[in-house]
Amino acid sequence: MKKIIIDYFKSPCGELVLGCVDEKLCLCDWRYRKKRQAIDNRLLKGIGGVFREDKNELLHHAIQQLLEYFAGQRHRFDIPLLMTGTVFQKRVWHELCQIPYGTTSSYLQLAERIGNKRAVRAVAAANGANGISIFIPCHRIIGSSGELVGYAGGLRAKKKLLELENASFNA
């Protein structure tokens, strides 16, 4: 059974739980989000592992990159990721990673980019199931009219992240 090493990070937007396995980041999620248990269960089942709180070099680097991001000094992350989900979810998450720092997109635009503009609700669900927040920038998805819509860390955290990136949205 694999060990998923976890650690915690208090960001300016809320506390995050980070996890890694096989030298890849598999978790960076809001510690107190509503779907915390569902995300953890999917991860444990998909990896076939157990959580163990510990220190780890990869988690140290991930936290260092988060500190740089929140200080406005990092616009791209280079931590290797292990996405655990369905084929469709992974496709959405890969596409989320293509949204540049400081820009936003809508669920419809994201659905169009994966080649299925009718999959808006499925794209929204995949976005909400993202367990590697910030590194997979689901906070860059806003409503079609530019308004802030759902975010696992809460709309206040989403607003702070977008303001940090100087992204355009309707408050």
TIKOL-676290 format. One record per residue (C-alpha): residue number from 1; residue in one letter; chain; x, y, z. Coordinates in nm, 2 decimals, decimal comma. Layout:
N
NUM / a / A / X / Y / Z
...
***
This chain:
171
1 / m / A / 0,00 / 0,00 / 0,00
2 / k / A / 0,14 / 0,34 / -0,10
3 / k / A / 0,19 / 0,62 / 0,15
4 / i / A / 0,05 / 0,96 / 0,05
5 / i / A / 0,26 / 1,20 / 0,25
6 / i / A / 0,06 / 1,50 / 0,36
7 / d / A / 0,14 / 1,84 / 0,51
8 / y / A / -0,05 / 2,16 / 0,57
9 / f / A / 0,01 / 2,52 / 0,45
10 / k / A / -0,17 / 2,83 / 0,58
11 / s / A / -0,21 / 3,05 / 0,27
12 / p / A / -0,34 / 3,41 / 0,28
13 / c / A / -0,66 / 3,26 / 0,14
14 / g / A / -0,71 / 2,97 / 0,38
15 / e / A / -0,55 / 2,65 / 0,49
16 / l / A / -0,44 / 2,40 / 0,23
17 / v / A / -0,36 / 2,03 / 0,27
18 / l / A / -0,09 / 1,91 / 0,03
19 / g / A / -0,01 / 1,55 / -0,05
20 / c / A / 0,24 / 1,36 / -0,26
21 / v / A / 0,31 / 1,01 / -0,37
22 / d / A / 0,59 / 0,88 / -0,60
23 / e / A / 0,75 / 1,23 / -0,61
24 / k / A / 0,44 / 1,38 / -0,76
25 / l / A / 0,19 / 1,63 / -0,60
26 / c / A / -0,15 / 1,46 / -0,59
27 / l / A / -0,33 / 1,69 / -0,35
28 / c / A / -0,34 / 2,07 / -0,28
29 / d / A / -0,68 / 2,14 / -0,16
30 / w / A / -0,87 / 2,35 / 0,08
31 / r / A / -0,86 / 2,18 / 0,42
32 / y / A / -1,21 / 2,27 / 0,52
33 / r / A / -1,40 / 2,25 / 0,19
34 / k / A / -1,74 / 2,08 / 0,18
35 / k / A / -1,62 / 1,80 / -0,05
36 / r / A / -1,30 / 1,72 / 0,15
37 / q / A / -1,40 / 1,36 / 0,22
38 / a / A / -1,51 / 1,29 / -0,14
39 / i / A / -1,17 / 1,42 / -0,27
40 / d / A / -0,98 / 1,22 / -0,01
41 / n / A / -1,18 / 0,90 / -0,09
42 / r / A / -1,12 / 0,94 / -0,47
43 / l / A / -0,75 / 0,99 / -0,40
44 / l / A / -0,71 / 0,69 / -0,16
45 / k / A / -0,90 / 0,46 / -0,40
46 / g / A / -0,73 / 0,58 / -0,71
47 / i / A / -0,38 / 0,55 / -0,57
48 / g / A / -0,44 / 0,26 / -0,34
49 / g / A / -0,28 / 0,42 / -0,05
50 / v / A / -0,31 / 0,57 / 0,30
51 / f / A / -0,24 / 0,92 / 0,43
52 / r / A / 0,06 / 0,98 / 0,65
53 / e / A / 0,14 / 1,32 / 0,79
54 / d / A / 0,51 / 1,39 / 0,74
55 / k / A / 0,77 / 1,62 / 0,59
56 / n / A / 0,89 / 1,56 / 0,24
57 / e / A / 1,12 / 1,73 / -0,01
58 / l / A / 0,86 / 1,75 / -0,28
59 / l / A / 0,60 / 1,90 / -0,04
60 / h / A / 0,87 / 2,15 / 0,08
61 / h / A / 0,92 / 2,26 / -0,28
62 / a / A / 0,55 / 2,28 / -0,34
63 / i / A / 0,51 / 2,50 / -0,03
64 / q / A / 0,80 / 2,72 / -0,14
65 / q / A / 0,64 / 2,77 / -0,48
66 / l / A / 0,31 / 2,86 / -0,31
67 / l / A / 0,49 / 3,12 / -0,10
68 / e / A / 0,65 / 3,26 / -0,42
69 / y / A / 0,31 / 3,27 / -0,59
70 / f / A / 0,14 / 3,45 / -0,30
71 / a / A / 0,43 / 3,70 / -0,29
72 / g / A / 0,36 / 3,77 / -0,66
73 / q / A / 0,70 / 3,62 / -0,76
74 / r / A / 0,58 / 3,30 / -0,94
75 / h / A / 0,34 / 3,28 / -1,23
76 / r / A / 0,40 / 2,92 / -1,33
77 / f / A / 0,45 / 2,60 / -1,12
78 / d / A / 0,69 / 2,33 / -1,21
79 / i / A / 0,60 / 2,06 / -0,95
80 / p / A / 0,51 / 1,73 / -1,12
81 / l / A / 0,15 / 1,64 / -1,07
82 / l / A / -0,04 / 1,32 / -1,03
83 / m / A / -0,40 / 1,37 / -1,13
84 / t / A / -0,64 / 1,11 / -0,99
85 / g / A / -0,98 / 1,11 / -1,16
86 / t / A / -1,17 / 1,00 / -1,46
87 / v / A / -1,04 / 1,04 / -1,82
88 / f / A / -1,28 / 1,33 / -1,87
89 / q / A / -1,18 / 1,50 / -1,54
90 / k / A / -0,81 / 1,47 / -1,63
91 / r / A / -0,88 / 1,62 / -1,97
92 / v / A / -1,05 / 1,92 / -1,81
93 / w / A / -0,78 / 1,96 / -1,55
94 / h / A / -0,51 / 1,95 / -1,83
95 / e / A / -0,70 / 2,22 / -2,01
96 / l / A / -0,72 / 2,43 / -1,69
97 / c / A / -0,34 / 2,43 / -1,68
98 / q / A / -0,34 / 2,60 / -2,02
99 / i / A / -0,52 / 2,91 / -1,88
100 / p / A / -0,24 / 3,16 / -1,83
101 / y / A / -0,17 / 3,35 / -1,51
102 / g / A / -0,37 / 3,67 / -1,49
103 / t / A / -0,65 / 3,55 / -1,73
104 / t / A / -0,98 / 3,40 / -1,68
105 / s / A / -1,21 / 3,17 / -1,88
106 / s / A / -1,57 / 3,05 / -1,85
107 / y / A / -1,71 / 2,70 / -1,82
108 / l / A / -1,84 / 2,73 / -2,18
109 / q / A / -1,50 / 2,84 / -2,32
110 / l / A / -1,34 / 2,55 / -2,13
111 / a / A / -1,60 / 2,30 / -2,28
112 / e / A / -1,53 / 2,44 / -2,63
113 / r / A / -1,15 / 2,40 / -2,58
114 / i / A / -1,20 / 2,03 / -2,50
115 / g / A / -1,42 / 2,00 / -2,81
116 / n / A / -1,76 / 1,96 / -2,66
117 / k / A / -1,95 / 2,29 / -2,60
118 / r / A / -2,25 / 2,09 / -2,47
119 / a / A / -2,05 / 1,95 / -2,18
120 / v / A / -2,07 / 2,27 / -1,98
121 / r / A / -2,22 / 2,11 / -1,67
122 / a / A / -1,98 / 1,82 / -1,69
123 / v / A / -1,69 / 2,06 / -1,72
124 / a / A / -1,82 / 2,25 / -1,42
125 / a / A / -1,84 / 1,93 / -1,22
126 / a / A / -1,49 / 1,83 / -1,31
127 / n / A / -1,37 / 2,18 / -1,22
128 / g / A / -1,53 / 2,14 / -0,88
129 / a / A / -1,37 / 1,80 / -0,83
130 / n / A / -1,02 / 1,94 / -0,88
131 / g / A / -0,81 / 1,83 / -0,58
132 / i / A / -0,49 / 2,01 / -0,68
133 / s / A / -0,61 / 2,37 / -0,64
134 / i / A / -0,39 / 2,66 / -0,74
135 / f / A / -0,14 / 2,43 / -0,92
136 / i / A / -0,44 / 2,33 / -1,15
137 / p / A / -0,59 / 2,68 / -1,16
138 / c / A / -0,96 / 2,62 / -1,14
139 / h / A / -0,99 / 2,96 / -0,97
140 / r / A / -0,95 / 3,11 / -1,32
141 / i / A / -1,29 / 2,99 / -1,43
142 / i / A / -1,57 / 3,25 / -1,39
143 / g / A / -1,92 / 3,28 / -1,51
144 / s / A / -2,00 / 3,37 / -1,88
145 / s / A / -2,09 / 3,73 / -1,78
146 / g / A / -1,77 / 3,77 / -1,59
147 / e / A / -1,90 / 3,71 / -1,23
148 / l / A / -1,74 / 3,50 / -0,97
149 / v / A / -1,90 / 3,16 / -0,94
150 / g / A / -1,84 / 2,86 / -0,71
151 / y / A / -1,50 / 2,77 / -0,57
152 / a / A / -1,40 / 2,50 / -0,33
153 / g / A / -1,20 / 2,75 / -0,12
154 / g / A / -1,50 / 3,00 / -0,11
155 / l / A / -1,56 / 3,30 / -0,33
156 / r / A / -1,35 / 3,52 / -0,10
157 / a / A / -1,05 / 3,31 / -0,16
158 / k / A / -1,12 / 3,30 / -0,54
159 / k / A / -1,15 / 3,68 / -0,54
160 / k / A / -0,81 / 3,71 / -0,36
161 / l / A / -0,64 / 3,47 / -0,60
162 / l / A / -0,77 / 3,65 / -0,91
163 / e / A / -0,68 / 3,99 / -0,76
164 / l / A / -0,33 / 3,86 / -0,69
165 / e / A / -0,30 / 3,77 / -1,05
166 / n / A / -0,47 / 4,10 / -1,16
167 / a / A / -0,72 / 3,90 / -1,36
168 / s / A / -1,04 / 4,06 / -1,49
169 / f / A / -1,38 / 3,96 / -1,34
170 / n / A / -1,69 / 4,13 / -1,21
171 / a / A / -1,69 / 4,14 / -0,83
***
